Structure formats: C-alpha cells, structure tokens
Amino acid sequence: MAVPFRRTSKTAKRKRRTHKKLSSPAITLDAQSGNYVMGHRVDKKTGMYKGRQVLEVK
C-alpha cells in the first residue's frame, strides 16, 4: 500500500482545498411579485417567467 514519503503541511493542504466550497445561489428580488426567486425558474405562486404567464395557477 502506498504511503506518502513526507507529511503534507497544513498550508499545502489548505491551499489545495480552497476551491472546495459552496457557492451561494443567485437569488434576486422579483419586481412584479416582490418575492425572492432563483434565476431561470418559474415563480410557483404566480406562474410568471421573465414577465410572461407560462403556468396556469389553480
């Protein structure tokens, strides 16, 4: 079984892991409904997408 020859330092380990992080979702405030919505999603309450009615809300 392979064993590392030298111990990986804390700094080297943390430099390698800098890209492993969560990004926050792109949430914007909808001007028509006043709700916070994610981009490229249909609003469930109103059925609107980009200012157009795309779903019929019951």
C-alpha positions in Angstrom: 0.0 0.0 0.0 1.4 3.4 -0.9 2.4 5.7 2.0 3.4 9.3 1.5 7.1 9.9 2.0 6.6 13.3 3.6 3.8 14.7 5.7 1.6 17.2 3.9 1.7 20.5 5.8 -1.4 22.4 6.9 -0.7 25.2 4.5 -0.3 22.9 1.5 -3.4 21.0 2.4 -5.4 24.3 2.8 -4.1 25.7 -0.4 -5.3 22.6 -2.2 -8.8 22.7 -0.6 -9.5 26.4 -1.4 -11.7 25.5 -4.3 -13.9 23.1 -2.4 -16.5 25.4 -1.1 -20.2 26.0 -1.5 -21.4 28.9 -3.6 -24.4 30.9 -2.6 -27.4 30.6 -5.0 -28.2 33.5 -7.3 -31.3 34.9 -5.7 -32.9 38.1 -6.9 -35.9 40.2 -5.9 -38.8 39.8 -8.4 -40.2 43.3 -9.3 -43.7 42.1 -10.0 -44.4 39.8 -7.1 -41.9 41.1 -4.6 -40.7 37.6 -3.8 -37.1 36.4 -3.8 -36.7 34.0 -6.8 -33.8 32.0 -8.2 -32.7 32.8 -11.7 -34.2 30.8 -14.7 -37.0 29.4 -12.5 -40.8 29.8 -12.9 -42.4 31.5 -9.9 -44.7 28.9 -8.3 -47.1 31.3 -6.8 -47.8 33.5 -9.9 -46.7 31.2 -12.7 -44.7 34.0 -14.3 -41.3 33.7 -16.0 -39.5 36.8 -17.5 -42.7 38.8 -17.2 -44.8 36.3 -19.1 -47.5 34.0 -17.8 -46.2 30.4 -18.5 -48.2 28.4 -16.0 -51.8 28.5 -15.1 -52.1 28.8 -11.3 -55.1 27.0 -9.7 
